[in-house]
């Protein structure tokens, strides 16, 4: 082995050691954040008179709810985009199909189990989703795509975009 190879190997070892050190510190930080979150949750729960098991179940339910809400937001975004595209392409069958999906998403979101702490967020999310579904219903009812309905469709598209932005803002609060 030449001197260059030895220096190169040493440099690789130093880089690997630094990366491992950074990974360990990040892992410790994540663990510390989780412990702090758990401690705050426990203190809050004990102050409210809840048992440890109730608090653990509530935290688990809220975590699952939050994940499901993110998934539904993505589905709704996709459905709204397809609906907007269907309006642009004057495709009533596609618009009706997406409208049915939006109704299904609304019904499923309303039924999602969540803790008391997330009730306000759940209610706001459902209200915005109802507005999106209502706009989609209006688009389907106007859906013959005549020239007189073009202005209505533009208003509907504007409303769908506005409500989707509002729905996304709620999601960002998590």
C-alpha positions in Angstrom: 0.0 0.0 0.0 1.2 3.4 -0.8 0.9 6.5 1.3 -2.0 7.9 -0.8 -4.0 4.7 -0.2 -3.4 4.9 3.6 -4.5 8.5 3.7 -7.6 7.7 1.6 -8.5 4.8 3.9 -8.0 7.0 7.0 -10.2 9.7 5.4 -12.9 7.2 4.8 -12.7 5.9 8.3 -12.9 9.5 9.7 -16.0 10.2 7.5 -17.7 7.0 8.6 -16.9 7.8 12.3 -18.4 11.3 11.8 -21.5 10.0 10.1 -22.0 7.4 12.9 -21.6 10.1 15.5 -24.2 12.3 13.8 -26.6 9.4 13.5 -26.2 8.7 17.3 -26.8 12.3 18.2 -29.9 12.5 16.0 -31.3 9.3 17.5 -30.7 10.7 21.0 -32.5 13.9 20.1 -35.5 12.0 18.7 -35.6 9.9 21.8 -35.4 13.0 24.1 -38.2 14.7 22.1 -40.4 11.6 22.4 -39.7 11.3 26.2 -40.5 15.0 26.6 -43.8 14.6 24.7 -44.7 11.5 26.7 -43.9 13.4 30.0 -46.1 16.3 29.0 -48.9 14.0 27.9 -48.7 12.1 31.2 -48.7 15.3 33.3 -51.6 16.6 31.4 -53.5 13.4 31.8 -52.9 13.1 35.5 -54.0 16.6 36.0 -57.3 15.7 34.2 -57.7 12.6 36.4 -57.1 10.0 33.7 -55.4 6.7 34.2 -52.1 5.9 32.5 -53.8 3.3 30.3 -56.5 5.8 29.2 -53.8 8.3 28.3 -51.8 5.7 26.3 -54.9 4.7 24.4 -55.8 8.3 23.7 -52.3 9.1 22.4 -52.4 6.0 20.2 -55.8 6.9 18.9 -54.8 10.4 18.1 -51.6 9.2 16.3 -53.6 6.9 14.1 -56.2 9.6 13.5 -53.5 12.1 12.4 -52.0 9.6 10.0 -55.4 8.8 8.5 -56.1 12.5 8.1 -52.9 13.0 6.2 -53.9 10.0 3.9 -57.4 11.4 3.3 -56.0 14.9 2.6 -53.8 13.4 -0.2 -56.8 11.4 -1.6 -59.0 14.6 -1.5 -56.3 16.6 -3.2 -56.0 14.1 -6.0 -59.8 13.9 -6.4 -60.1 17.7 -6.5 -57.4 17.9 -9.2 -59.1 15.2 -11.3 -62.4 17.0 -10.8 -60.8 20.3 -11.9 -59.4 18.5 -14.9 -62.8 17.0 -15.7 -64.4 20.4 -15.6 -61.7 21.8 -18.0 -62.2 18.8 -20.3 -66.0 18.9 -19.9 -66.1 15.3 -18.8 -69.3 14.8 -16.8 -68.8 11.0 -16.2 -65.3 11.6 -14.7 -66.7 14.5 -12.6 -69.5 12.3 -11.3 -67.0 9.5 -10.4 -64.8 11.9 -8.4 -67.9 13.4 -6.7 -68.8 9.9 -5.5 -65.2 9.5 -4.2 -65.4 12.8 -2.3 -68.7 11.7 -0.7 -67.1 8.4 0.3 -64.1 10.3 1.8 -66.4 12.6 3.7 -68.4 9.8 5.2 -65.2 7.9 6.2 -63.5 11.0 7.7 -66.6 11.8 9.8 -66.5 8.3 11.3 -62.7 8.4 12.1 -62.2 7.8 15.8 -60.3 10.6 17.6 -59.6 11.9 21.1 -61.2 14.9 22.7 -58.1 17.0 22.2 -58.6 16.7 18.4 -62.3 17.4 18.3 -62.0 21.0 17.2 -59.5 20.1 14.4 -61.8 17.2 13.3 -64.8 19.5 13.2 -63.0 22.1 11.1 -61.6 19.5 8.8 -65.0 17.9 8.3 -66.6 21.4 7.6 -64.0 22.2 4.9 -64.4 18.8 3.4 -68.2 19.3 3.3 -67.6 22.6 1.5 -65.5 20.7 -1.1 -68.2 18.1 -1.5 -70.9 20.7 -1.8 -68.9 22.5 -4.6 -68.4 19.2 -6.3 -72.2 18.5 -6.1 -72.9 21.9 -7.6 -70.5 21.1 -10.4 -72.2 17.8 -11.1 -75.7 19.5 -11.1 -74.5 22.2 -13.5 -72.6 19.6 -15.4 -74.1 20.0 -18.9 -71.3 22.3 -19.6 -73.2 24.8 -21.7 -71.9 28.2 -22.3 -74.2 29.7 -19.6 -72.8 27.3 -17.1 -69.2 28.2 -17.9 -69.2 31.1 -15.4 -70.7 28.8 -12.8 -68.0 26.2 -13.4 -65.3 28.9 -13.0 -66.8 29.8 -9.7 -67.0 26.2 -8.7 -63.3 25.7 -9.7 -62.4 28.8 -7.7 -64.3 27.4 -4.6 -62.8 24.0 -4.9 -59.3 25.5 -5.0 -60.1 27.8 -2.0 -61.5 25.0 0.1 -58.6 22.7 -0.8 -56.2 25.4 0.4 -58.1 25.8 3.6 -58.1 22.1 4.2 -54.4 21.9 3.6 -53.9 24.8 6.2 -55.7 22.7 8.8 -53.4 19.8 8.1 -50.3 22.0 8.5 -51.4 22.7 12.1 -50.4 19.1 13.0 
